[in-house]
Amino acid sequence: MTTAPDVRRQRVLQRSAARGDTFSFEVTPAMFDAMETQFELATDEALARSAVIATG
């Protein structure tokens, strides 16, 4: 399962705007767009060693 790029973008920008307890730096739209080109789906091997948390 993967999340659509527009949903990932919205989530990242909302976290930047909220500046919650774990905030360390703002991710601008340009920063997101540049890094989105590097996005890769997790492999089955990586997922087998991960904890996946459903958030809604």
PyMOL CGO cylinders between C-alpha atoms (Angstrom):
from pymol import cmd
from pymol.cgo import CYLINDER

trace = [
    CYLINDER, 0.00, 0.00, 0.00, 1.22, 3.49, -0.78, 0.3, 1, 1, 1, 1, 1, 1,
    CYLINDER, 1.22, 3.49, -0.78, -0.09, 6.97, -0.25, 0.3, 1, 1, 1, 1, 1, 1,
    CYLINDER, -0.09, 6.97, -0.25, -0.63, 9.27, -3.22, 0.3, 1, 1, 1, 1, 1, 1,
    CYLINDER, -0.63, 9.27, -3.22, 1.97, 12.05, -3.66, 0.3, 1, 1, 1, 1, 1, 1,
    CYLINDER, 1.97, 12.05, -3.66, -0.61, 14.80, -3.10, 0.3, 1, 1, 1, 1, 1, 1,
    CYLINDER, -0.61, 14.80, -3.10, -1.61, 13.22, 0.23, 0.3, 1, 1, 1, 1, 1, 1,
    CYLINDER, -1.61, 13.22, 0.23, 2.05, 12.91, 1.31, 0.3, 1, 1, 1, 1, 1, 1,
    CYLINDER, 2.05, 12.91, 1.31, 2.62, 16.56, 0.36, 0.3, 1, 1, 1, 1, 1, 1,
    CYLINDER, 2.62, 16.56, 0.36, -0.43, 17.72, 2.33, 0.3, 1, 1, 1, 1, 1, 1,
    CYLINDER, -0.43, 17.72, 2.33, 0.65, 15.74, 5.42, 0.3, 1, 1, 1, 1, 1, 1,
    CYLINDER, 0.65, 15.74, 5.42, 4.22, 17.05, 5.35, 0.3, 1, 1, 1, 1, 1, 1,
    CYLINDER, 4.22, 17.05, 5.35, 3.16, 20.66, 4.88, 0.3, 1, 1, 1, 1, 1, 1,
    CYLINDER, 3.16, 20.66, 4.88, 0.58, 20.35, 7.68, 0.3, 1, 1, 1, 1, 1, 1,
    CYLINDER, 0.58, 20.35, 7.68, 3.27, 19.01, 10.05, 0.3, 1, 1, 1, 1, 1, 1,
    CYLINDER, 3.27, 19.01, 10.05, 5.56, 21.90, 9.11, 0.3, 1, 1, 1, 1, 1, 1,
    CYLINDER, 5.56, 21.90, 9.11, 2.79, 24.42, 9.80, 0.3, 1, 1, 1, 1, 1, 1,
    CYLINDER, 2.79, 24.42, 9.80, 1.78, 22.79, 13.11, 0.3, 1, 1, 1, 1, 1, 1,
    CYLINDER, 1.78, 22.79, 13.11, 5.36, 22.80, 14.49, 0.3, 1, 1, 1, 1, 1, 1,
    CYLINDER, 5.36, 22.80, 14.49, 4.52, 20.08, 17.02, 0.3, 1, 1, 1, 1, 1, 1,
    CYLINDER, 4.52, 20.08, 17.02, 6.71, 18.64, 19.78, 0.3, 1, 1, 1, 1, 1, 1,
    CYLINDER, 6.71, 18.64, 19.78, 9.02, 16.87, 17.33, 0.3, 1, 1, 1, 1, 1, 1,
    CYLINDER, 9.02, 16.87, 17.33, 9.41, 19.86, 14.96, 0.3, 1, 1, 1, 1, 1, 1,
    CYLINDER, 9.41, 19.86, 14.96, 13.01, 20.55, 13.95, 0.3, 1, 1, 1, 1, 1, 1,
    CYLINDER, 13.01, 20.55, 13.95, 12.75, 22.46, 10.63, 0.3, 1, 1, 1, 1, 1, 1,
    CYLINDER, 12.75, 22.46, 10.63, 10.16, 23.66, 8.14, 0.3, 1, 1, 1, 1, 1, 1,
    CYLINDER, 10.16, 23.66, 8.14, 9.71, 21.66, 4.96, 0.3, 1, 1, 1, 1, 1, 1,
    CYLINDER, 9.71, 21.66, 4.96, 8.74, 24.08, 2.21, 0.3, 1, 1, 1, 1, 1, 1,
    CYLINDER, 8.74, 24.08, 2.21, 6.70, 23.06, -0.85, 0.3, 1, 1, 1, 1, 1, 1,
    CYLINDER, 6.70, 23.06, -0.85, 9.87, 23.37, -2.97, 0.3, 1, 1, 1, 1, 1, 1,
    CYLINDER, 9.87, 23.37, -2.97, 11.79, 21.09, -0.59, 0.3, 1, 1, 1, 1, 1, 1,
    CYLINDER, 11.79, 21.09, -0.59, 9.01, 18.50, -0.71, 0.3, 1, 1, 1, 1, 1, 1,
    CYLINDER, 9.01, 18.50, -0.71, 8.84, 18.62, -4.51, 0.3, 1, 1, 1, 1, 1, 1,
    CYLINDER, 8.84, 18.62, -4.51, 12.61, 18.13, -4.80, 0.3, 1, 1, 1, 1, 1, 1,
    CYLINDER, 12.61, 18.13, -4.80, 12.65, 15.15, -2.44, 0.3, 1, 1, 1, 1, 1, 1,
    CYLINDER, 12.65, 15.15, -2.44, 9.48, 13.56, -3.84, 0.3, 1, 1, 1, 1, 1, 1,
    CYLINDER, 9.48, 13.56, -3.84, 11.51, 12.57, -6.90, 0.3, 1, 1, 1, 1, 1, 1,
    CYLINDER, 11.51, 12.57, -6.90, 13.59, 10.35, -4.56, 0.3, 1, 1, 1, 1, 1, 1,
    CYLINDER, 13.59, 10.35, -4.56, 10.58, 8.56, -3.00, 0.3, 1, 1, 1, 1, 1, 1,
    CYLINDER, 10.58, 8.56, -3.00, 10.75, 4.76, -3.19, 0.3, 1, 1, 1, 1, 1, 1,
    CYLINDER, 10.75, 4.76, -3.19, 8.23, 2.19, -2.05, 0.3, 1, 1, 1, 1, 1, 1,
    CYLINDER, 8.23, 2.19, -2.05, 9.41, 0.06, 0.85, 0.3, 1, 1, 1, 1, 1, 1,
    CYLINDER, 9.41, 0.06, 0.85, 10.55, -3.43, -0.17, 0.3, 1, 1, 1, 1, 1, 1,
    CYLINDER, 10.55, -3.43, -0.17, 8.98, -6.55, 1.32, 0.3, 1, 1, 1, 1, 1, 1,
    CYLINDER, 8.98, -6.55, 1.32, 12.24, -7.08, 3.24, 0.3, 1, 1, 1, 1, 1, 1,
    CYLINDER, 12.24, -7.08, 3.24, 12.11, -3.59, 4.77, 0.3, 1, 1, 1, 1, 1, 1,
    CYLINDER, 12.11, -3.59, 4.77, 8.45, -3.96, 5.67, 0.3, 1, 1, 1, 1, 1, 1,
    CYLINDER, 8.45, -3.96, 5.67, 9.12, -7.30, 7.37, 0.3, 1, 1, 1, 1, 1, 1,
    CYLINDER, 9.12, -7.30, 7.37, 11.45, -5.46, 9.79, 0.3, 1, 1, 1, 1, 1, 1,
    CYLINDER, 11.45, -5.46, 9.79, 9.08, -2.51, 10.32, 0.3, 1, 1, 1, 1, 1, 1,
    CYLINDER, 9.08, -2.51, 10.32, 6.17, -1.59, 12.51, 0.3, 1, 1, 1, 1, 1, 1,
    CYLINDER, 6.17, -1.59, 12.51, 3.33, -0.27, 10.37, 0.3, 1, 1, 1, 1, 1, 1,
    CYLINDER, 3.33, -0.27, 10.37, 0.88, 1.94, 12.24, 0.3, 1, 1, 1, 1, 1, 1,
    CYLINDER, 0.88, 1.94, 12.24, -2.55, 2.58, 10.73, 0.3, 1, 1, 1, 1, 1, 1,
    CYLINDER, -2.55, 2.58, 10.73, -3.65, 6.13, 11.55, 0.3, 1, 1, 1, 1, 1, 1,
    CYLINDER, -3.65, 6.13, 11.55, -7.11, 6.26, 10.21, 0.3, 1, 1, 1, 1, 1, 1,
]
cmd.load_cgo(trace, "trace")
